[in-house]
Amino acid sequence: MKKRRRYLTATMPDGYVKTIGPTADSFTHYWRIVAELENGKTEVFWGHSRSLAEARRKRAPAEEASKARGWKSFTFEIVELVETPV
């Protein structure tokens, strides 16, 4: 049986909205790292995962990247993806 393709939407606490799709994958969560660099600029890294536990496992590598890249600070956020009608 062919999987149904759908769109998934993440709404971050700051109001940013990210839509993923069309996809047949079973993603459940969206994660985002906003890194503040020493020069005042920011870098954003994001991804999606198939479980909350999988998304939470991205935090440790973010902390390592913060040290390796010399980030001044960073925020790590996870939100649930919601299926969006097409």
Residue, then its C-alpha position, 0 to 999 in steps of 0.5 A: m500500500k502506498k503511503r499518503r503524502r502530507y504536509l507537516t507544520a511546526t510553529m515555534p514559540d517566537g511565531y516562526v512557522k516551518t512547513i515540511g512536505p509533501t512527505a510520507d515519512s512519519f516525522t513527529h517533531y521539529w527541532r531548531i538551534v539558533a546560535e549567537l556568534e561572537n560577532g553578533k550574527t546568528e546561525v540557524f540549524w534545524g531538522h525533524s525527527r520521528s520521535l521526541a526522544e530522537a529530537r532530544r538527542k540533538r541537544a548534546p551535539a549542539e552543546e559540543a558544536s557550541k564549544a567547537r564553533g565558539w558560539k556566544s550562546f544558543t537556544f535549542e527548541i523542539v515542537e511537535l509537528v502538526e499535519t496541515p491540510v493541503 
